[in-house]
Amino acid sequence: MGPKALEVVIARRELVAPEHVELYFSHPALKEAVPGQFAHIATVGTLRRPISFSRIGEAGEAAVLFRVVGRGTAWLAERREGEVLDLLAPLGRGYPPPDPGRPWCLVGGGVGIPPLYAALGKWGRGMQSMATVILGARTAAAVLMADDFRALGVEPTITTDDGSLGERGTVLGPLRRWWQTHPEGQVYACGPTPMLAAIARLKSPGGRLYLGMEQRMGCGVGACLACVVPAAGAAMPPWRRVCSDGPVFAAEELRLD
């Protein structure tokens, strides 16, 4: 089933961190959504905004969590319970279900954290002992969803650039240690491209790595080519469209250097 034009009613709005808002809604078509996919949300006077799902329920309950960075997201952050949103959803390619037999590490930075929470919420039952969560942010105030991960039974490892919470530094330190002890493990990562490129350089040869890309988009359906990233390998097209070929890619599909 492909993406659909949906109208959804906001059921709940939460300010989860400074300048970070989460909107809850539901629609039967969202039962098909996969963690890592996104909704392309209409805003006033600007292009639609692509925002990954932070929560996906079995009956079509869903949520999106975003940071206010411009006119479109500022307008969206002002929406309240009972208002209607215009979505194209679900869009893109999400994460594959994890292999239950492999240790699993979810690594997120900033607004790359919410789709990883959606993945643990959908697939994490019974895998708590196999799952590791590493969350990165600039400061303690910007760490997202740590309590949500705890509610699913996984205590996150937290890093902050300024050392105000958890380990001082980036997610690379804890992830490097994790790869050393779990060389055959599977990693789901999401965050800024420089972070993902650094994570890809750490990958264990025997492990699996899936990268959720953050990219500016136009159409959201693969037509405008505004969101392309370089592909790896001569057999691949020279560019991959983040909106439709991704936003989740196996690390070996991309050239991020």
Order of alpha helices (4+ residues) and beta strands (2+ residues): beta-beta-beta-beta-beta-beta-alpha-beta-beta-alpha-beta-alpha-beta-beta-alpha-beta-alpha-beta-beta-beta-beta
